[in-house]
């Protein structure tokens, strides 16, 4: 579906076509939910916020400016909704200094069955570990990592969504990657 198709669906929805709005929802539902759940780190809350997002979009759809991509406008609304929620609930960030067994130790353990499924398990464990580290970094970095690497948005789109200069976006993403590297190195994954 192209940008023009998004805008055609919006025009139909504005004329009262509920199916057009439902199709637009289906197109963005997974991406929006994925972004929200990574930001709030709670699936139940993410479901509620995703529903709130689509209700909000429905109520403000008539304010959409057709000169801009719908996805950028929608992500901006989603971003603001999530940030407002986080600020209201002041989520506590867990320490990165957890003394538990490192992911590398776990993957190299003699107790791991290396036969069927080991590679898939190792990939899943590594992916889960990386996302657990991403979940621990400060919000101002985490939100940009998610927009860039999960939502696959361009720096310019992220700047527009977050109301940050493009240079700040690039700088924070660079710093976030440095934090991630440092934590992964500390756990022995980059050695």
C-alpha positions in Angstrom: 0.0 0.0 0.0 1.5 3.4 -1.0 1.1 6.8 0.6 -1.5 7.6 -2.0 -3.5 4.5 -0.9 -3.3 5.7 2.7 -4.7 9.0 1.7 -7.4 7.4 -0.4 -8.5 5.4 2.6 -8.4 8.5 4.8 -10.7 10.4 2.3 -13.1 7.4 2.3 -13.1 7.3 6.1 -13.7 11.0 6.3 -16.8 10.4 4.1 -18.1 7.9 6.6 -16.7 4.6 5.2 -15.9 2.5 8.3 -14.2 -0.2 6.3 -11.7 2.2 4.9 -10.7 3.2 8.5 -10.6 -0.5 9.5 -8.2 -1.2 6.6 -6.0 1.7 7.7 -6.0 0.3 11.2 -5.1 -3.2 10.0 -2.2 -1.8 8.1 -0.7 0.0 11.1 -1.9 -2.1 14.0 1.2 -4.4 14.3 3.8 -1.6 13.9 2.0 0.7 16.4 1.5 -2.1 18.9 5.2 -3.2 18.5 6.4 0.3 19.2 4.1 0.8 22.1 4.9 -2.5 23.9 8.6 -1.8 23.6 8.1 1.6 25.1 5.9 0.7 28.0 7.2 -2.8 28.5 3.8 -4.2 29.5 1.6 -6.0 27.0 -1.7 -5.2 28.7 -0.9 -1.5 28.9 0.3 -1.6 25.2 -3.0 -3.1 24.1 -4.9 -0.3 25.9 -2.6 2.4 24.5 -2.9 1.0 21.0 -6.7 1.1 21.3 -6.5 4.6 22.7 -4.2 5.5 19.7 -6.7 4.3 17.1 -9.6 6.1 18.9 -7.5 9.3 19.0 -6.7 8.9 15.2 -10.4 8.4 14.5 -11.4 11.5 16.4 -8.7 13.7 14.8 -8.6 12.3 11.3 -10.3 15.4 10.0 -7.2 17.4 11.1 -4.8 15.3 9.0 -2.9 17.5 6.5 -2.7 15.6 3.1 0.7 17.3 2.4 2.4 14.9 4.8 2.8 11.2 5.0 0.0 9.6 7.1 2.5 7.3 8.9 4.6 10.2 10.2 1.5 12.0 11.4 0.2 8.8 13.0 3.5 8.0 14.7 3.7 11.5 16.1 0.3 11.0 17.7 1.3 7.6 19.0 4.6 8.9 20.3 2.9 11.7 22.3 0.3 9.3 23.7 3.0 6.9 24.9 5.2 9.7 26.3 2.2 11.2 28.2 1.5 7.7 29.6 5.1 7.2 30.7 5.3 10.6 32.3 2.1 10.0 34.2 3.2 6.6 35.5 7.0 7.4 35.9 8.1 3.9 35.2 11.1 2.8 37.3 14.1 1.6 35.4 15.8 -1.5 36.7 19.5 -1.5 37.2 21.8 -2.6 34.5 24.2 -4.0 37.1 22.3 -7.3 37.5 24.7 -9.9 38.8 22.9 -12.9 37.2 24.4 -15.3 34.7 25.4 -13.5 31.5 23.7 -14.5 28.3 27.1 -15.6 26.9 27.6 -18.0 29.8 24.1 -19.3 29.4 24.6 -20.0 25.6 28.0 -21.7 26.3 26.7 -23.8 29.1 27.3 -27.6 29.0 23.7 -28.1 29.9 22.4 -26.7 26.6 21.3 -29.3 24.1 23.0 -28.2 20.9 21.0 -30.5 18.7 17.6 -29.7 17.1 16.6 -26.1 17.7 19.8 -24.9 19.4 20.6 -22.3 16.8 17.0 -21.0 16.9 17.2 -20.9 20.7 20.5 -19.1 20.7 19.2 -16.5 18.2 16.0 -16.0 20.3 18.0 -15.8 23.5 20.4 -13.3 22.0 17.6 -11.2 20.5 15.7 -11.3 23.9 18.9 -10.3 25.7 19.5 -7.3 23.3 16.0 -6.2 23.7 16.3 -6.5 27.5 19.3 -4.2 27.3 17.4 -1.8 25.0 14.5 -1.8 27.6 17.0 -0.7 30.3 18.5 2.4 28.5 17.0 5.8 29.2 13.8 6.6 27.5 15.3 9.4 25.4 17.5 6.9 23.7 15.1 3.9 23.7 12.4 5.7 21.9 14.8 6.6 19.0 16.2 3.1 18.8 12.7 1.7 18.5 11.6 4.3 15.9 14.8 3.7 13.8 15.2 -0.1 14.0 11.8 -1.5 14.8 9.6 1.0 12.8 12.4 1.5 10.3 11.8 5.2 10.0 14.3 7.6 8.5 16.2 10.1 10.7 14.1 13.0 9.2 10.8 11.2 10.0 12.0 10.5 13.6 13.0 14.2 13.9 9.5 15.2 12.8 7.8 12.7 15.2 9.9 13.7 18.2 10.2 17.4 17.4 14.0 17.0 17.7 16.6 18.4 15.3 17.9 15.7 12.9 21.4 16.1 14.3 20.1 15.4 17.8 18.3 12.3 16.6 21.5 11.0 15.0 23.6 11.9 18.0 21.2 10.1 20.4 21.0 7.0 18.3 24.8 6.9 18.1 25.0 7.3 22.0 22.3 4.6 22.4 24.3 2.2 20.3 27.4 3.0 22.4 25.5 2.3 25.6 24.3 -1.0 24.1 27.8 -2.0 23.0 29.2 -1.2 26.4 26.5 -3.3 28.2 26.9 -6.2 25.7 30.7 -6.0 26.1 30.4 -6.0 29.9 28.4 -9.2 29.6 31.0 -10.7 27.3 28.9 -10.9 24.2 31.3 -8.8 22.1 34.5 -10.5 23.2 
